[in-house]
């Protein structure tokens, strides 16, 4: 039996699938890309198990391909002989095949947004609404508490132990050199930094190539493992965020809750495509004439006081509304012509 026979007669199954917002198109070839651990394979496997047509699922990272490469001609012959309509290349990477075989529908799944001439879809880590489905919680505050504990990566969110799941993700999905870069990046979570500053910090602990580090950082950005936000203050550096606040906390045990909450807010905005600039004082993000302020535990009196101190900042940037994202606080007031509204994260992120 050939490796193709093995894949064809043993299609992957899911014990349980949690629905995602991203809908995969029917009868259309596409590339599904997204960062490691965000649930791409599960989404595609659920999709193909609902098909009526014959399909062939190939895991491009299967150990069998370490010793023997897949022959494109042999693959196309197999597709014809078995009447396969849909070909799925999971964990696809550049160079796995010399050319893409012909199939009525071709689905490639990759970490990077490769140029394969296919429609490109991106799967992000779980947003708050998707997480509610994972943990089956109806009460918003209970769901938020779990979200802050389990994070947005499907691999970790569906587990019962975040520590073990984070460890599995780290050691299974990243090689030793990539892991070193992640570890250093976690020290910069929620901070403004340049690639040069990251390199200076990394070489204190590791022997690492500057060019390789810069290339890895760029690839992490393309994949969606790393996000950078330009700052309102200008100058050198951008605000750094790894793609999940619980995973970054696993890497950096000294991560503070304010950093975790700041990451929650920033990633929620980025996932929804909101254009923002980061501010450190006050802590938050400018979007047009509104300012999303990170204020997890601010009560009305404290926010009023801070608003008075930051009023020059608001007027300078022509801000008309300040949305203070809190853990559970809810209130509003007005100072001159600027409206201030405090909203719990779980309400704000759904309405954003």
C-alpha positions as CSV (number, residue, x, y, z in Angstrom):
1,X,0.0,0.0,0.0
2,X,1.4,3.4,-1.0
3,X,1.3,6.5,1.3
4,X,-1.5,7.9,-0.9
5,X,-3.6,4.7,-0.3
6,X,-3.0,5.1,3.4
7,X,-4.1,8.7,3.4
8,X,-7.1,7.9,1.2
9,X,-8.4,5.0,3.3
10,X,-7.7,6.7,6.6
11,X,-9.2,10.2,6.5
12,X,-8.8,12.3,9.7
13,X,-11.7,12.5,12.1
14,X,-12.5,14.9,14.9
15,X,-13.7,13.8,18.3
16,X,-15.4,17.2,18.8
17,X,-15.5,20.3,16.7
18,X,-16.2,23.9,17.9
19,X,-17.7,26.1,15.2
20,X,-15.8,29.1,14.0
21,X,-16.9,32.4,12.4
22,X,-14.8,31.8,9.3
23,X,-16.9,30.0,6.7
24,X,-14.9,28.0,4.1
25,X,-16.3,28.4,0.5
26,X,-17.9,25.4,-1.2
27,X,-16.7,24.3,-4.7
28,X,-13.8,26.8,-4.7
29,X,-10.1,26.3,-4.4
30,X,-8.4,28.3,-1.6
31,X,-5.5,28.7,0.7
32,X,-6.3,28.8,4.4
33,X,-3.4,30.4,6.4
34,X,-3.0,31.3,10.0
35,X,-0.6,31.0,12.9
36,X,0.2,27.8,14.7
37,X,-2.3,26.5,17.2
38,X,-5.2,28.6,16.0
39,X,-7.3,25.7,14.7
40,X,-6.8,25.6,10.9
41,X,-6.6,21.8,10.7
42,X,-9.7,21.2,12.8
43,X,-11.7,23.7,10.6
44,X,-10.6,22.0,7.4
45,X,-11.2,18.5,8.7
46,X,-14.7,19.4,9.8
47,X,-15.3,20.9,6.4
48,X,-14.1,17.9,4.4
49,X,-16.1,15.4,6.6
50,X,-19.2,17.2,5.5
51,X,-18.5,16.7,1.8
52,X,-20.4,14.3,-0.4
53,X,-17.5,14.1,-3.0
54,X,-14.5,11.9,-2.9
55,X,-11.6,13.7,-1.3
56,X,-7.9,13.0,-0.5
57,X,-6.4,14.6,2.7
58,X,-2.6,14.7,2.8
59,X,-0.6,15.9,5.8
60,X,2.5,17.4,4.3
61,X,4.3,17.1,7.7
62,X,3.7,13.4,8.0
63,X,6.9,11.5,8.9
64,X,6.7,9.4,5.8
65,X,7.8,12.5,3.7
66,X,11.0,12.8,5.6
67,X,12.4,9.8,3.8
68,X,10.4,9.9,0.5
69,X,9.2,13.0,-1.3
70,X,5.8,13.0,-2.9
71,X,5.8,12.6,-6.7
72,X,3.5,15.1,-8.4
73,X,2.8,12.8,-11.4
74,X,2.0,9.9,-9.1
75,X,-0.4,12.1,-7.2
76,X,-2.2,13.3,-10.3
77,X,-2.6,9.7,-11.5
78,X,-4.0,8.7,-8.1
79,X,-6.5,11.5,-8.3
80,X,-7.7,10.4,-11.7
81,X,-7.9,6.7,-10.8
82,X,-9.9,7.2,-7.5
83,X,-12.2,9.9,-8.9
84,X,-11.0,12.4,-6.3
85,X,-12.8,15.8,-6.5
86,X,-11.2,17.6,-3.6
87,X,-7.5,17.5,-2.7
88,X,-6.5,18.9,0.7
89,X,-2.8,19.7,1.4
90,X,-2.6,20.3,5.2
91,X,0.5,21.8,6.8
92,X,1.6,22.8,3.3
93,X,5.0,24.6,3.0
94,X,6.9,26.1,0.1
95,X,8.9,23.5,-1.7
96,X,6.8,20.5,-0.7
97,X,5.7,20.1,-4.3
98,X,7.3,21.4,-7.5
99,X,3.8,22.3,-8.7
100,X,0.3,22.1,-7.5
101,X,-1.6,19.1,-9.0
102,X,-4.9,19.5,-10.9
103,X,-8.1,18.9,-8.9
104,X,-11.6,20.2,-9.2
105,X,-11.1,21.8,-5.8
106,X,-7.7,22.3,-4.2
107,X,-7.4,23.3,-0.5
108,X,-4.0,24.2,0.9
109,X,-3.5,24.9,4.6
110,X,-0.4,26.8,5.6
111,X,1.1,29.0,8.3
112,X,2.2,31.6,5.9
113,X,0.2,33.4,3.2
114,X,2.0,31.7,0.3
115,X,1.5,32.9,-3.2
116,X,-0.1,29.9,-4.8
117,X,-2.5,31.6,-7.1
118,X,-5.4,30.6,-4.8
119,X,-8.1,32.6,-3.0
120,X,-6.5,33.4,0.4
121,X,-8.4,33.1,3.7
122,X,-6.9,33.8,7.2
123,X,-8.0,32.2,10.4
124,X,-7.2,34.2,13.5
125,X,-7.1,32.9,17.1
126,X,-10.4,32.8,18.9
127,X,-12.2,36.0,19.5
128,X,-14.4,36.2,22.6
129,X,-17.6,35.1,21.0
130,X,-15.9,32.0,19.5
131,X,-14.4,31.2,22.9
132,X,-17.8,31.2,24.5
133,X,-18.7,28.2,22.2
134,X,-15.5,26.4,23.3
135,X,-16.2,26.7,27.0
136,X,-20.0,26.6,26.7
137,X,-20.7,29.5,29.0
138,X,-23.8,31.6,28.9
139,X,-22.9,34.2,31.5
140,X,-20.6,36.8,30.0
141,X,-18.6,37.6,33.1
142,X,-17.9,33.8,33.7
143,X,-16.9,33.5,30.0
144,X,-14.5,36.5,30.3
145,X,-12.9,35.1,33.4
146,X,-12.2,31.8,31.5
147,X,-11.0,33.7,28.4
148,X,-8.5,35.6,30.6
149,X,-7.4,32.2,32.0
150,X,-7.3,30.0,28.8
151,X,-6.6,32.5,26.1
152,X,-7.4,32.6,22.4
153,X,-5.5,29.7,20.9
154,X,-7.8,26.8,20.1
155,X,-5.1,24.3,21.1
156,X,-4.9,25.8,24.6
157,X,-8.6,26.9,25.0
158,X,-10.0,23.4,24.5
159,X,-7.6,21.9,27.1
160,X,-8.2,21.5,30.8
161,X,-4.7,22.5,31.8
162,X,-3.3,25.7,30.2
163,X,0.3,25.0,31.4
164,X,0.5,21.6,29.8
165,X,-1.2,22.8,26.6
166,X,1.1,25.8,26.3
167,X,4.1,23.5,26.8
168,X,2.8,21.1,24.1
169,X,2.3,24.0,21.7
170,X,5.7,25.5,22.4
171,X,7.7,22.3,22.0
172,X,5.7,20.7,19.2
173,X,5.1,23.7,16.9
174,X,8.4,25.7,17.3
175,X,11.9,24.4,16.9
176,X,14.6,25.3,19.4
177,X,15.9,28.4,17.6
178,X,12.3,29.7,17.0
179,X,11.6,29.0,20.6
180,X,14.5,31.2,21.7
181,X,13.1,34.1,19.7
182,X,9.6,33.6,21.1
183,X,11.1,33.6,24.6
184,X,12.8,36.9,24.1
185,X,9.8,38.4,22.4
186,X,7.7,37.5,25.4
187,X,9.8,39.9,27.5
188,X,8.8,42.7,25.2
189,X,5.0,41.9,25.3
190,X,3.1,45.1,25.4
191,X,6.2,47.2,25.1
192,X,7.6,49.5,22.4
193,X,10.8,48.1,20.9
194,X,12.9,47.9,17.7
195,X,14.2,44.7,16.1
196,X,17.7,45.9,17.1
197,X,16.7,46.2,20.8
198,X,15.3,42.7,20.6
199,X,18.6,41.4,19.1
200,X,20.6,43.2,21.8
201,X,18.5,41.5,24.5
202,X,18.7,38.1,22.7
203,X,22.4,38.0,22.4
204,X,22.8,38.4,26.1
205,X,21.6,34.8,26.5
206,X,21.9,33.1,23.1
207,X,24.4,32.9,20.3
208,X,22.2,34.0,17.5
209,X,22.6,35.5,14.0
210,X,21.3,39.0,13.6
211,X,20.1,38.4,10.0
212,X,18.4,35.2,11.0
213,X,16.6,36.9,14.0
214,X,15.4,39.7,11.8
215,X,14.1,37.2,9.2
216,X,12.4,35.1,11.9
217,X,10.7,38.2,13.3
218,X,9.4,39.1,9.8
219,X,8.1,35.6,9.3
220,X,6.3,35.7,12.7
221,X,4.6,38.9,11.5
222,X,3.6,37.2,8.2
223,X,2.3,34.2,10.0
224,X,0.4,36.1,12.7
225,X,2.5,35.0,15.7
226,X,3.7,38.5,16.2
227,X,1.9,41.9,15.8
228,X,3.4,45.3,15.8
229,X,1.5,48.6,16.3
230,X,2.9,52.0,15.4
231,X,2.9,54.4,18.3
232,X,1.1,57.8,18.5
233,X,4.2,59.4,20.0
234,X,6.3,58.5,17.0
235,X,10.0,57.9,17.3
236,X,11.7,54.5,17.0
237,X,10.1,51.2,17.7
238,X,6.6,49.7,17.6
239,X,4.4,48.1,20.3
240,X,5.0,44.4,20.4
241,X,2.4,41.7,20.9
242,X,2.6,37.9,20.6
243,X,-0.6,36.4,19.3
244,X,-1.9,35.1,22.6
245,X,-1.8,36.6,26.1
246,X,-1.8,33.2,27.9
247,X,0.9,31.7,25.7
248,X,3.1,34.8,26.3
249,X,2.5,34.4,30.0
250,X,3.7,30.8,29.8
251,X,6.9,32.1,28.3
252,X,7.3,35.0,30.7
253,X,6.0,34.2,34.1
254,X,6.5,37.8,35.2
255,X,3.9,39.1,32.9
256,X,1.5,41.5,34.8
257,X,-2.3,41.5,34.5
258,X,-2.3,45.0,33.0
259,X,-0.1,43.6,30.1
260,X,-2.5,40.6,29.7
261,X,-5.5,43.0,29.6
262,X,-3.8,45.4,27.3
263,X,-3.1,42.4,24.9
264,X,-6.7,41.4,25.1
265,X,-7.8,44.8,24.0
266,X,-5.1,45.3,21.3
267,X,-5.6,41.9,19.7
268,X,-9.4,42.3,19.7
269,X,-9.0,45.5,17.6
270,X,-6.4,44.0,15.3
271,X,-8.5,40.8,14.6
272,X,-11.4,43.0,13.5
273,X,-9.2,45.1,11.2
274,X,-9.5,48.4,13.2
275,X,-6.8,50.8,12.3
276,X,-5.1,52.0,15.5
277,X,-2.1,53.8,16.9
278,X,-0.8,52.9,20.3
279,X,-0.4,55.3,23.2
280,X,1.5,54.6,26.5
281,X,0.2,57.6,28.5
282,X,-2.7,57.3,28.7
283,X,-2.6,53.6,27.9
284,X,-4.8,52.8,24.9
285,X,-5.3,53.1,21.2
286,X,-6.4,55.9,18.9
287,X,-8.9,55.2,16.1
288,X,-9.9,58.3,14.3
289,X,-11.5,60.7,16.8
290,X,-12.1,58.1,19.4
291,X,-9.7,56.7,22.0
292,X,-10.0,53.1,23.4
293,X,-8.4,53.4,26.9
294,X,-7.2,50.3,28.7
295,X,-8.6,50.7,32.2
296,X,-9.3,47.2,33.7
297,X,-10.0,48.3,37.3
298,X,-10.7,52.0,37.1
299,X,-13.8,53.2,38.9
300,X,-15.6,56.3,37.8
301,X,-13.8,58.6,40.3
302,X,-10.4,57.4,39.3
303,X,-11.1,57.6,35.6
304,X,-12.5,61.2,36.1
305,X,-9.3,62.2,37.8
306,X,-7.1,60.6,35.1
307,X,-9.3,62.2,32.4
308,X,-8.6,65.6,33.9
309,X,-4.9,65.0,33.9
310,X,-4.9,63.7,30.3
311,X,-7.3,66.3,28.9
312,X,-4.5,68.0,27.0
313,X,-3.8,64.7,25.3
314,X,-7.5,64.3,24.2
315,X,-7.8,67.8,22.9
316,X,-4.4,67.6,21.1
317,X,-5.6,64.6,19.1
318,X,-9.1,65.9,18.6
319,X,-10.7,63.0,20.4
320,X,-14.5,63.2,20.7
321,X,-15.1,60.0,22.6
322,X,-13.1,57.9,25.1
323,X,-14.1,54.3,25.6
324,X,-12.6,52.9,28.8
325,X,-12.5,49.1,28.5
326,X,-12.8,47.6,32.0
327,X,-13.0,44.2,33.5
328,X,-16.5,44.8,34.9
329,X,-17.1,48.5,35.3
330,X,-19.9,50.4,33.5
331,X,-20.5,54.1,33.7
332,X,-20.3,57.3,31.6
333,X,-19.8,61.0,32.0
334,X,-18.8,64.0,29.9
335,X,-16.1,66.6,30.3
336,X,-16.7,69.7,28.1
337,X,-17.4,68.2,24.6
338,X,-15.7,64.8,25.2
339,X,-17.8,61.8,26.1
340,X,-16.4,59.1,28.4
341,X,-17.9,55.7,28.5
342,X,-16.7,52.7,30.6
343,X,-17.6,49.3,29.2
344,X,-16.7,45.8,30.4
345,X,-14.5,44.0,27.9
346,X,-17.1,41.3,27.2
347,X,-19.6,43.9,26.1
348,X,-17.2,46.1,24.2
349,X,-15.5,43.4,22.1
350,X,-18.9,42.1,20.9
351,X,-20.1,45.5,20.0
352,X,-16.8,46.7,18.5
